[in-house]
Amino acid sequence: MTTSATTLPPTDVAALRDRVAGRVLARGDLPDGGPTAAEAVAAHSTLVTHDPDLAVLAATEDDVVEAVRFAAHHGLRVRAHATGHGAAAPITDGLVLGTGDLAGVEVDPGTRVARIAAGTRWKAVVEAGAEHGLLPVTGSSTGVGVVGYTLGGGFGPLTRSHGLTTDWVRGFRVVLADGSVVEASADSEPDLFWALRGGKGGLGVVTRVDVELAPLRTLYAGALTFDAPHIEDVLRGWVAWTATAPDDVTTSAVVLALPDLPFIPEHLRGRTVLALRFAYPGDAAEGERLAAPLRALAPVLADTVGEIPTTAVATIHSDPEDAGPSWVYGAGLRAVDGDFLDRFLAELGPGSGSPFVAAELRHVGAAGARDVDGGSAAGGRTAGFLFSLVGVNPPRVPDMVDAAASFAQWSQQWAATETNINFLPGPWTDETLARAWSPETAARLASVRSAYDPAGLFAWRV
């Protein structure tokens, strides 16, 4: 496979256009009224700019098949693209297969299984499930694409009570490197099914995923926000509380340096605050009892924790959905203690001069630590906490890089043996990927990838 820009014969590109229902955009094309190839497959972070040889915006599964066969014939590596949330490095070659137009979800209320097309975002699945009193084990942002998120495992606001998203997958429909289409499940292509549940990529292009939904109509959930003077006390109190937290409660704590911008609630603009996110999939009375110790940690600046419909699941974290400049870093931690918090507060807390808008600790474990029957490739289950940083100020990216490197050094004594691939910072190298899975899982993944994609057609490292 080529790893540099390629000049494709115009007649071959024209023939591909004739064979597909969707759009085919070569580098340099300037279509009337439509996006260029680079614009059509833009990353969610505007810090990353793609410029592939070819973009195929699939309208049907047959389009995916044609694109894969074209790429194999011309020696182009293939990358799938739905929402662009996973991009950490520019794409400068190959064929990018846009699946955003392959969107749709069908829910069978009898089996509680949703059949989800490749380009679908979680919001559509949440809304479709809610009509039947069902909720997918989604991520914190429902603007993220279902497939890319699920292929990495999927740690979200219900991780402790319901496990990883991929634990709820019942099957995949996949276009393989030779252009054939297979169904992967526990009973069909079991090795491929195992690898797709957490192995992230290098196996094929998923055109549909079948996910079992949880029987939930409401959650007791939301966020408690505390002002800067109380951040240290609340953070230490929350960490102490997590030591005996119920398995069915998932929480996280994030230090937010909020900009003075119109989209921020007026009472929070320009402030540094701590938000405790809380999610309990049970009745409101019990949820209120469980949240009471957290409410008592300090005076609350804002309190949105209460009974919410499942359609409001994204309001627990209230992650921004619009594209923009974002630089992210993540790591798995086996535990967090007072010494860790001393350094965390000094480097990332109020008055630290941190370049990040958000520094978060997610309490995981419980159901998230338990693998499914038959096993999966999902890594990061050994972590007790997930740590993440988000920066949005482009001139300070060098400071972000330095701060993240510093964290990687000083946090080693708290590091988990694995960091889930969706949280692992890119660009992914052999060294960083060694932290994504256990040696045994990594070896099995390499074997499955070699069996299903021996020529390395599918590029998956971001």
C-alpha positions as CSV (number, residue, x, y, z in Angstrom):
1,M,0.0,0.0,0.0
2,T,1.2,3.5,-0.8
3,T,1.8,6.0,2.1
4,S,2.4,9.1,0.0
5,A,0.3,11.2,-2.4
6,T,-0.7,9.3,-5.5
7,T,-1.8,10.6,-8.9
8,L,-4.8,8.5,-10.0
9,P,-5.7,8.0,-13.7
10,P,-8.7,10.3,-14.3
11,T,-10.4,7.7,-16.4
12,D,-10.3,5.3,-13.5
13,V,-11.7,7.9,-11.1
14,A,-14.5,8.6,-13.7
15,A,-15.3,4.9,-13.9
16,L,-15.6,4.7,-10.1
17,R,-18.0,7.7,-10.2
18,D,-20.1,5.8,-12.6
19,R,-20.2,2.7,-10.3
20,V,-21.2,4.4,-7.1
21,A,-24.4,6.3,-6.0
22,G,-22.5,8.6,-3.7
23,R,-19.9,11.3,-4.5
24,V,-16.3,10.7,-5.5
25,L,-13.9,13.6,-4.9
26,A,-10.3,13.5,-6.0
27,R,-7.7,15.9,-4.7
28,G,-7.9,19.2,-6.6
29,D,-11.6,18.7,-7.6
30,L,-13.6,21.9,-7.2
31,P,-17.2,20.7,-7.4
32,D,-19.9,23.4,-8.0
33,G,-21.8,24.0,-4.8
34,G,-20.2,21.1,-2.9
35,P,-17.3,20.3,-0.7
36,T,-13.8,19.5,-1.9
37,A,-12.3,16.1,-0.9
38,A,-10.6,17.7,2.1
39,E,-13.7,19.5,3.2
40,A,-15.9,16.5,2.9
41,V,-13.9,14.4,5.3
42,A,-12.8,17.2,7.6
43,A,-11.7,16.3,11.1
44,H,-13.8,17.4,14.1
45,S,-10.8,19.3,15.5
46,T,-9.8,22.1,13.2
47,L,-6.2,21.7,14.3
48,V,-6.1,18.7,12.0
49,T,-6.4,19.1,8.2
50,H,-6.9,16.2,5.9
51,D,-5.9,16.1,2.2
52,P,-6.5,12.5,0.9
53,D,-5.9,11.4,-2.7
54,L,-9.6,10.5,-2.9
55,A,-12.7,10.8,-0.9
56,V,-15.7,8.5,-1.5
57,L,-18.9,9.6,0.2
58,A,-20.8,6.3,0.3
59,A,-24.5,6.4,-0.2
60,T,-24.9,2.6,0.0
61,E,-23.1,-0.5,1.1
62,D,-22.3,-1.3,-2.5
63,D,-20.5,2.0,-2.7
64,V,-18.3,0.9,0.2
65,V,-17.5,-2.4,-1.7
66,E,-16.6,-0.5,-4.9
67,A,-14.4,1.9,-3.0
68,V,-12.5,-0.8,-1.2
69,R,-12.0,-2.7,-4.4
70,F,-10.8,0.4,-6.2
71,A,-8.4,1.2,-3.4
72,A,-7.0,-2.3,-3.4
73,H,-6.4,-2.2,-7.1
74,H,-4.6,1.2,-7.0
75,G,-2.6,0.5,-3.8
76,L,-4.4,3.1,-1.8
77,R,-4.8,2.6,2.0
78,V,-8.4,3.0,3.2
79,R,-9.6,5.0,6.2
80,A,-13.3,5.1,7.3
81,H,-14.7,8.5,8.3
82,A,-18.0,9.3,9.9
83,T,-17.8,12.3,12.2
84,G,-14.0,12.9,12.4
85,H,-13.9,12.8,16.2
86,G,-11.0,10.4,16.3
87,A,-8.6,12.3,14.1
88,A,-5.3,13.3,15.7
89,A,-3.0,13.6,12.7
90,P,-3.5,14.8,9.1
91,I,-4.4,12.3,6.4
92,T,-2.3,13.1,3.4
93,D,-2.7,10.1,1.1
94,G,-5.0,7.2,0.3
95,L,-8.8,6.9,0.1
96,V,-11.0,8.2,2.8
97,L,-14.4,6.5,2.9
98,G,-17.0,8.8,4.2
99,T,-19.9,7.0,5.8
100,G,-21.8,10.0,7.1
101,D,-24.6,9.5,4.5
102,L,-25.0,5.9,5.6
103,A,-27.1,6.9,8.6
104,G,-30.2,5.3,10.1
105,V,-31.4,3.2,13.0
106,E,-34.1,0.6,13.4
107,V,-35.1,-0.7,16.9
108,D,-36.8,-4.0,17.5
109,P,-38.5,-3.5,20.9
110,G,-39.0,-7.3,21.3
111,T,-35.3,-8.1,21.2
112,R,-34.2,-4.7,22.4
113,V,-31.7,-4.6,19.5
114,A,-31.0,-1.5,17.4
115,R,-29.6,-2.0,13.9
116,I,-27.4,1.0,13.3
117,A,-26.0,2.1,10.0
118,A,-22.3,3.1,9.8
119,G,-22.6,6.9,9.8
120,T,-25.2,7.2,12.6
121,R,-24.5,9.4,15.6
122,W,-25.6,8.4,19.1
123,K,-28.3,11.0,19.3
124,A,-30.4,9.3,16.7
125,V,-30.0,5.9,18.6
126,V,-30.9,7.5,21.9
127,E,-34.0,9.1,20.4
128,A,-35.1,5.9,18.6
129,G,-34.6,3.8,21.7
130,A,-36.5,6.3,23.9
131,E,-39.7,5.6,21.9
132,H,-39.6,2.1,23.4
133,G,-38.3,2.8,26.9
134,L,-34.8,1.8,25.9
135,L,-31.4,3.5,26.0
136,P,-28.1,2.6,24.4
137,V,-25.0,2.5,26.5
138,T,-23.8,5.6,24.8
139,G,-20.8,7.9,25.3
140,S,-20.9,11.2,27.1
141,S,-21.4,13.1,23.8
142,T,-24.3,11.9,21.6
143,G,-22.8,13.8,18.7
144,V,-20.1,11.2,18.3
145,G,-20.4,8.5,15.7
146,V,-21.6,5.1,16.9
147,V,-19.2,2.9,15.0
148,G,-15.9,4.5,15.7
149,Y,-16.7,5.0,19.3
150,T,-17.9,1.4,19.7
151,L,-14.9,-0.2,17.9
152,G,-12.7,1.3,20.6
153,G,-14.7,-0.1,23.5
154,G,-16.8,2.8,24.7
155,F,-16.4,4.2,28.2
156,G,-19.4,6.5,29.0
157,P,-21.6,7.9,31.7
158,L,-23.0,4.5,32.5
159,T,-19.8,2.5,32.5
160,R,-19.9,1.4,36.1
161,S,-23.5,0.2,36.0
162,H,-23.7,-1.1,32.4
163,G,-20.1,-1.7,31.2
164,L,-18.6,-0.7,27.9
165,T,-20.7,0.0,24.8
166,T,-19.0,-2.8,22.9
167,D,-20.2,-5.2,25.6
168,W,-23.7,-4.7,24.2
169,V,-22.9,-5.3,20.6
170,R,-24.6,-8.4,19.1
171,G,-23.2,-8.2,15.6
172,F,-21.4,-6.3,12.9
173,R,-21.8,-6.2,9.1
174,V,-18.3,-5.7,7.5
175,V,-16.8,-5.1,4.1
176,L,-13.5,-7.0,4.0
177,A,-10.3,-6.2,2.2
178,D,-11.3,-8.3,-0.8
179,G,-14.6,-6.5,-1.1
180,S,-16.7,-9.4,0.3
181,V,-19.3,-8.7,2.9
182,V,-19.7,-10.7,6.1
183,E,-21.7,-10.8,9.3
184,A,-19.6,-11.1,12.4
185,S,-21.2,-12.3,15.6
186,A,-20.6,-14.8,18.4
187,D,-21.8,-17.5,16.0
188,S,-20.3,-16.2,12.7
189,E,-16.7,-15.1,12.1
190,P,-16.1,-15.2,15.9
191,D,-12.5,-14.1,15.7
192,L,-13.5,-11.0,13.7
193,F,-16.3,-10.4,16.2
194,W,-13.9,-10.6,19.1
195,A,-11.5,-8.2,17.4
196,L,-14.1,-5.6,16.4
197,R,-15.3,-5.3,20.0
198,G,-12.5,-3.0,21.1
199,G,-9.8,-3.6,18.5
200,K,-10.5,-0.3,16.9
201,G,-9.5,-0.9,13.2
202,G,-7.4,-2.6,10.6
203,L,-10.1,-5.3,10.0
204,G,-12.6,-3.9,7.5
205,V,-15.2,-1.2,7.0
206,V,-18.2,-1.7,9.3
207,T,-21.4,-0.8,7.5
208,R,-23.8,-1.8,10.3
209,V,-23.6,-2.6,14.0
210,D,-26.4,-4.3,16.0
211,V,-26.5,-3.2,19.6
212,E,-28.7,-4.4,22.5
213,L,-30.3,-1.5,24.4
214,A,-30.9,-1.2,28.1
215,P,-34.4,-1.0,29.5
216,L,-34.3,2.5,30.9
217,R,-36.8,5.4,30.6
218,T,-35.2,7.8,33.1
219,L,-31.9,8.4,34.9
220,Y,-31.1,10.3,38.0
221,A,-28.2,12.3,36.6
222,G,-26.7,15.7,36.0
223,A,-23.8,17.8,37.3
224,L,-23.0,19.6,40.5
225,T,-20.9,22.7,39.9
226,F,-18.6,24.2,42.6
227,D,-16.8,27.5,42.5
228,A,-13.0,27.8,42.5
229,P,-12.4,28.3,46.3
230,H,-14.1,24.9,46.9
231,I,-12.3,22.9,44.2
232,E,-9.7,21.3,46.3
233,D,-12.1,20.3,49.1
234,V,-14.6,18.9,46.7
235,L,-12.1,17.0,44.6
236,R,-10.5,15.4,47.7
237,G,-14.0,14.6,49.1
238,W,-15.1,13.1,45.8
239,V,-12.0,10.8,45.5
240,A,-12.6,9.6,49.1
241,W,-16.2,9.0,48.3
242,T,-15.3,6.8,45.2
243,A,-13.6,4.3,47.5
244,T,-17.0,3.0,48.6
245,A,-19.1,4.2,45.7
246,P,-21.9,1.9,44.6
247,D,-21.2,-0.1,41.5
248,D,-24.3,1.3,39.8
249,V,-23.2,5.0,40.1
250,T,-20.8,6.5,37.6
251,T,-19.2,9.8,38.3
252,S,-16.5,12.1,37.1
253,A,-14.8,15.3,38.2
254,V,-13.6,18.0,35.8
255,V,-11.8,21.3,36.4
256,L,-13.2,23.7,33.8
257,A,-11.5,27.0,32.9
258,L,-14.6,28.4,31.2
259,P,-14.1,31.2,28.6
260,D,-16.1,34.4,28.7
261,L,-18.2,33.5,25.6
262,P,-21.9,33.7,24.8
263,F,-22.5,30.0,24.7
264,I,-21.4,29.6,28.3
265,P,-24.2,30.2,30.9
266,E,-23.8,33.8,32.1
267,H,-23.2,32.9,35.8
268,L,-20.3,30.6,34.7
269,R,-18.5,32.8,32.1
270,G,-14.9,33.4,32.7
271,R,-14.8,31.3,35.9
272,T,-12.8,28.3,36.9
273,V,-15.1,25.7,38.4
274,L,-15.3,22.0,39.3
275,A,-18.2,20.0,37.8
276,L,-19.1,16.6,39.4
277,R,-21.0,14.5,36.9
278,F,-23.3,11.9,38.4
279,A,-25.4,9.1,36.7
280,Y,-27.5,6.5,38.4
281,P,-29.9,4.3,36.4
282,G,-32.5,4.0,39.1
283,D,-35.4,5.8,40.8
284,A,-35.1,9.4,41.9
285,A,-35.4,8.8,45.6
286,E,-32.5,6.4,45.8
287,G,-30.5,8.6,43.4
288,E,-31.0,11.6,45.7
289,R,-29.8,9.6,48.7
290,L,-26.7,8.4,46.8
291,A,-25.9,11.9,45.6
292,A,-26.4,13.6,49.0
293,P,-22.8,13.1,50.2
294,L,-21.5,14.9,47.1
295,R,-24.0,17.8,47.5
296,A,-22.7,18.2,51.1
297,L,-19.1,18.6,50.1
298,A,-19.3,22.4,49.7
299,P,-21.8,25.1,48.6
300,V,-23.1,24.3,45.2
301,L,-22.9,26.9,42.5
302,A,-25.2,25.1,40.1
303,D,-27.1,21.8,40.5
304,T,-28.7,20.0,37.5
305,V,-28.7,16.5,39.1
306,G,-32.2,15.1,39.1
307,E,-34.5,12.8,37.3
308,I,-34.1,13.2,33.5
309,P,-35.5,11.4,30.4
310,T,-33.0,9.3,28.7
311,T,-33.1,11.7,25.7
312,A,-31.2,14.1,28.0
313,V,-28.3,11.8,28.6
314,A,-25.9,14.1,26.8
315,T,-26.6,16.9,29.4
316,I,-24.8,14.9,32.1
317,H,-21.5,16.0,30.6
318,S,-22.7,18.7,28.2
319,D,-19.8,18.2,25.9
320,P,-19.6,20.8,23.0
321,E,-20.8,19.4,19.7
322,D,-19.5,21.9,17.2
323,A,-16.2,21.4,15.5
324,G,-13.4,23.6,16.6
325,P,-9.7,23.7,17.6
326,S,-9.3,20.9,20.2
327,W,-6.2,19.2,21.5
328,V,-6.8,16.1,23.7
329,Y,-4.8,13.8,25.9
330,G,-5.8,10.8,27.9
331,A,-4.5,8.1,30.2
332,G,-5.7,5.2,32.4
333,L,-4.9,5.4,36.1
334,R,-5.1,2.4,38.4
335,A,-6.0,4.6,41.4
336,V,-6.0,8.2,42.6
337,D,-4.9,9.3,46.1
338,G,-3.9,12.5,48.0
339,D,-0.4,12.7,46.6
340,F,-1.8,12.5,43.1
341,L,-4.3,15.2,43.8
342,D,-1.5,17.5,45.2
343,R,0.3,17.4,41.9
344,F,-3.0,17.5,39.9
345,L,-4.1,20.7,41.6
346,A,-0.7,22.3,41.4
347,E,-0.4,21.7,37.7
348,L,-4.0,21.8,36.5
349,G,-6.0,23.5,39.2
350,P,-7.1,27.1,39.8
351,G,-4.2,29.6,39.5
352,S,-1.9,27.0,37.9
353,G,-1.8,28.7,34.5
354,S,-2.8,25.4,32.9
355,P,-3.3,25.7,29.1
356,F,-6.3,23.4,29.2
357,V,-10.0,24.2,29.3
358,A,-10.8,20.9,30.9
359,A,-8.9,18.4,33.1
360,E,-11.1,15.4,34.0
361,L,-11.0,12.3,36.1
362,R,-13.6,9.6,35.4
363,H,-14.3,7.0,38.0
364,V,-14.7,3.6,36.1
365,G,-14.3,0.0,37.1
366,A,-17.3,-2.1,38.4
367,A,-19.2,-3.4,35.3
368,G,-16.6,-1.7,33.1
369,A,-13.8,-3.9,34.5
370,R,-15.6,-7.2,33.7
371,D,-15.1,-8.6,30.2
372,V,-18.1,-10.2,28.4
373,D,-18.7,-13.9,28.1
374,G,-16.4,-15.2,25.3
375,G,-14.1,-12.2,25.7
376,S,-13.5,-9.1,23.7
377,A,-10.5,-7.0,22.5
378,A,-11.5,-4.0,24.6
379,G,-8.6,-2.6,26.5
380,G,-8.4,-0.3,29.5
381,R,-10.5,-2.4,31.8
382,T,-7.8,-2.5,34.4
383,A,-8.1,1.3,35.1
384,G,-9.9,2.6,38.1
385,F,-9.9,6.1,36.7
386,L,-9.6,7.7,33.2
387,F,-7.8,11.0,33.0
388,S,-8.2,13.4,30.1
389,L,-7.2,16.9,29.1
390,V,-8.8,19.2,26.5
391,G,-7.3,22.4,25.2
392,V,-8.9,24.8,22.7
393,N,-6.4,27.6,22.3
394,P,-4.2,27.0,19.2
395,P,-1.3,29.3,20.3
396,R,-0.9,27.3,23.5
397,V,-0.6,23.9,21.8
398,P,3.1,23.7,22.5
399,D,2.3,24.3,26.2
400,M,-0.3,21.5,26.1
401,V,2.2,19.1,24.6
402,D,4.7,20.0,27.3
403,A,2.1,19.7,30.1
404,A,0.9,16.3,28.9
405,A,4.5,15.0,28.6
406,S,5.1,16.2,32.2
407,F,1.9,14.4,33.4
408,A,3.0,11.2,31.7
409,Q,6.2,11.4,33.7
410,W,5.0,12.4,37.1
411,S,1.9,10.1,37.0
412,Q,3.7,6.9,36.3
413,Q,3.3,5.5,39.8
414,W,-0.5,5.8,39.4
415,A,-0.6,4.6,35.8
416,A,-2.8,1.6,34.9
417,T,-1.4,-1.2,32.8
418,E,-3.6,-0.2,29.9
419,T,-5.2,3.0,28.5
420,N,-8.3,2.5,26.5
421,I,-7.6,3.2,22.8
422,N,-10.3,5.9,22.6
423,F,-8.5,7.8,25.3
424,L,-5.0,7.1,24.0
425,P,-3.4,10.3,22.6
426,G,-2.4,10.3,19.0
427,P,-0.6,10.1,16.7
428,W,-0.4,6.4,17.6
429,T,3.1,4.9,17.5
430,D,4.2,1.4,18.4
431,E,5.3,2.8,21.8
432,T,1.9,4.4,22.6
433,L,-0.1,1.5,21.3
434,A,1.8,-0.8,23.6
435,R,-0.3,0.8,26.4
436,A,-3.7,0.1,24.7
437,W,-3.9,-3.6,25.2
438,S,-2.3,-6.4,27.2
439,P,0.5,-8.2,25.3
440,E,-1.8,-11.2,24.8
441,T,-4.6,-9.2,23.4
442,A,-2.3,-7.2,21.2
443,A,-0.8,-10.4,19.8
444,R,-4.2,-11.9,19.0
445,L,-5.3,-8.7,17.4
446,A,-2.3,-8.7,15.2
447,S,-3.0,-12.2,14.1
448,V,-6.7,-11.4,13.3
449,R,-5.7,-8.3,11.4
450,S,-3.2,-10.4,9.4
451,A,-5.8,-13.0,8.6
452,Y,-8.5,-10.5,7.4
453,D,-6.3,-7.8,5.9
454,P,-2.9,-9.4,5.0
455,A,-1.9,-6.6,2.7
456,G,-2.6,-3.9,5.3
457,L,-5.3,-2.1,3.1
458,F,-7.1,-0.6,6.1
459,A,-5.1,2.2,7.8
460,W,-6.3,2.6,11.4
461,R,-3.6,4.4,13.3
462,V,-4.6,8.1,13.9
